[in-house]
Amino acid sequence: MYPNTHIPRNKPHHYAWEKEYGRQGALWVGPAERLELGGRVLELGCGNGKGLKSISADELYAIDVSENACALARKQRPNAEIVCCDCCSLPFQDGFFDFVVARHVFSHLSEAERKKAVAEARRVLKTGGRLLFRDFAVGDLRYGKGARVEEDTFRRGNNAWYHYFSLADARELFKGMVEECLVLETSEKKFGTRKHLKGIFKNRGTREVEPAEWPKKRTTK
C-alpha cells in the first residue's frame, strides 16, 4: 500500500536512530501522557511505540524513520498502521487525518526539515484538524549538550540532533496554523530542570470548529 522507504545513510542525523534502535532495542520506556482523541490519528516519530500505547483513536497510524523502531512499535500496537518513512514526505492523501501527534520528533530535524514536516502535517490534516505538539524547550537541563549545528540545535555523539524550542520559535514554525494552546512546562529533576513546550494548532480552513483544550489524563480507579 505504501512505498518502501529506506532512510539513506547520507542523512546521519536520521540514520542515527536506526543504529540506536538496532543497538539498544526499546529506547523509551514508561508511560506517556494519555491522549483521548478519537477519529483518524497519525503519530509522527512513533519510536518503539511508547506513545502509541497512550493514544485513543478510531483509526491509528504512525510513522518513523527507523525500520528497527517500527518493528518494535508494531508489537506494541498490532492494530495500528505503521509505516517507515520520513515525516518530511508522508505517503498519505490530503486531508486524511483528524489529528497529527508530534511528540519529541521535530527537535531531531534541521530547521528546513521542520518546515517541510509541518507543511506535510498540514497537508494530511483535514480542515479544522489539529496538530498536537510537544518538545523540549530552551533552558532544559540538556540544552547545549553536544556540538552546535544550528541555532539552539546540537549534535550528540551518536549523530542525533536535538533542537530546543522557544515560544517564539514554535510560533514561527506553526504560523500558518491557528494557535489554540501553547504552554511552557517545567519540572524539577535530580540533575536539573526539564522544560517542555506543548501546544495545539488547528489547520486553517473555512469550516470553524470549537476551540480545544489539551486532552485530559484519564483517571483510573
N, C-alpha and C positions, 0 to 999 in steps of 0.2 A: 504493500500500500504506500509506503514511504520510501524515498530514495535511500540507498545505502551510503551513509555519510561517515567518512573517517576524518578525524582531526589530524591535519598534517603536522609533521614534526618541525616544520619551519615556523610554527606558532608555538614557541616553547612555553609561553605563559598559559596556553590552553593545554598543550600536551602534558604539562606538569601534573595535571590531575589524573590523567590516565596512568602515569607512573606511580603516583601516590596511592591510588586505589588498588593498583596491582600489587604494590609492595606491602601495604598495611591492611587491605580489606576495608571494613567499615571505618571511616574517619570520624564520623559524627554519630554519637550515641546519646541516649537520654531523651526525655520528652521534648517536643516542640509545642509552641503555643497553638492551641486548638482553634481552627477556623471553621465555623459553621456557615457554609456558603450556599450549597445547592447549585443547580444549573450545571453548565458545562465549564469546567475549570482546567486551566493549564498551569502547571508549576514549572518555572524556569530553573535550571540548575538543581535538579532533584537530588543529586549526590547519591548516597547509598539508601535513600528512601526514608530518612528520619522525618522529614517534613511531610511526606506523602501520608504517613500514618495519622497525621494531625488534621487532615483536610476532609471535611464532609462535602460531598458533591454528588450530583446525579450521574454525571459522567466525568471521569478524572483522566487527564492526560498529563504527561511530563516529558521533559527533555533534559539531556545532559551531554556535555562534550566527551565524557569518558564512557567508553563501552564497558569497562570494568564496573563503574558506578551504576550504569543502567542494569547490568546483570544482578547486582545486589538489590537495587530498588525493586526489580520485578518480584523478588522473593518477599519483599515487604508488602507490596500491593499487587497481587497477581491479576486483579481485575482492572488495573489501570493500563492505559495505552502509553507505553514508554518508548521514546524514540531517541536514538543517539544522533545529535546534530548540534549545530552552533546556534545560539539564540539570536545571532545577527541575521540568520536566514532560516526562518521557520517554514516547515513543509505543510502548512495548514492554510485553508482558504480564508479569504477576507471575512471578517465579521462572524467567526466561528464560535468564539468563546464569550461567556458571560463575565468571567473573572480570569485575570492573569496574576499569579502569585510569584513575586520575585524577592526571595529572602536570601541575602548574602550571596548574590550572583553578580550584580552589576559592578561590585567592587573589584572583581577579578578581571575586568576588561579595561582596555585602553579608553581614553576619552572618546575617540572616534567610534570605537566599538559600542560604547554605552549609548551613543546617539542612535546608532543603527539598531541596537537591541530594543530601545524604547519605540522607535519607529515601527519595528516589526510587531511589537506587542500591541501597539495601537491599531495596526493593520488587521490583526486577527481578532481584536475585540469588537463586539457589537457596539452600535451606537448606544451610549449610556452605560456600556460595560465598564468595569473597574479594574484598575491595577493596584494590587496591594504590595507595598514596598517596605523592606526592612534591611538595614545595613549599618555597618559601624560608622561612627562619626568622628570628626576631628577632635582630638583630645582623649581618644580612647587609650587605654593603657599600652596598647601595642603600636600606637601611632609612631612613625619614624623608624620602625624596625626594618632593616634591610637597606638596599640601595635605592635612592630616589630615581624614578624613571619618568615621572610626570608630576604635575602639581598635586600634592597630597597623595601620591601613589608611590608605593615602594615594592621592590622585588626581593622576595625572601630567598634563602639559599636553595630552595627546591625549584626556583624559577617562577613560582606562582606570584601574581601581582595582587596587591592589596591597596585599594583606594579607600580613603576616609572622607565622608561627605560632610559638608557644612549645610546649613539650612539654605543658604543662597545657591549653593552648588546643586542641591536636589531640586530646588525650584526652577533653576535654569534648565536642568535635564528634562523636567516634565512640563515645561512652559506651554506646550501645545495641548495640555490636558487641564481639566478643572480640578484644582486642589480642594479636596473636601476635608482632609485631615493630614497634618504633618507635625509631629512632635519629637522632641529630643528626650530620650530616657536615659537615666544614669543609674548605675547600681555599683555598690562598693564590693570589691572582691579582695581576697587576701593580698594580692600583689598590686592593687591599684583600682582605678575606676573604669568600668566598662561604660561606653557611650554608644547608644544606638539612635538612628533616626528611623521612624516608621510612619508611613502615610498611606492615604488612599487617594487615587487620582482617577477621575471619571473621563472616559473617552467622549470628546465633543461630538455633538450631533444636534439635530433639530428636535429630537424627542427628549423632553425633560423627564427626569426621574427624581424621586425623593432623595435628599442627602443621606449619606451613610455614616455610621459610626463604626469604629474598629470592632470587629466581631468579638463578642464577649466569650470569655472562657466558660466552658460547660462545667457546671457544678456536679460533682459525683457524690453519691451518698453511700 
